């Protein structure tokens, strides 16, 4: 029990130093908890890159918001809770993206039809312009996912980026499509 209490007090002192801007104290907390937090996140996430991204984001947040972060119990408890909530965000985002992915695949297959009305051709041209106007990486990721039907992991490996980056790029593309093509809402309902 004394060891546990001592550990809590040491962490509390380290965190107070972090709040004061001490980079060495931050580095000590990082090294102390990084591996165990990665192991914890890995119980929920299957990709190592995602696991590391989640834990790193928690530490980045801790450092960038150090002056406003309030820790009620122990630093360890705070870090585990923060990782848990980040993991939940990733899992929710993944579920949303997967449902979008299936709808997008169906949408793009429908676009491959050979006969279109003039209005449909105009709408397709507007969509093509928006997709062509996406930033290069965003357009490539979006196209690989929607047109080629590649899984996020495949895209990440092929482009040497994280799965989280793939998900973010697809989200950016979807937001851009929604905002720039809102007048074609019936056509975009499939995407959104």
Order of alpha helices (4+ residues) and beta strands (2+ residues): alpha-alpha-alpha-alpha-alpha-alpha-alpha-alpha-alpha
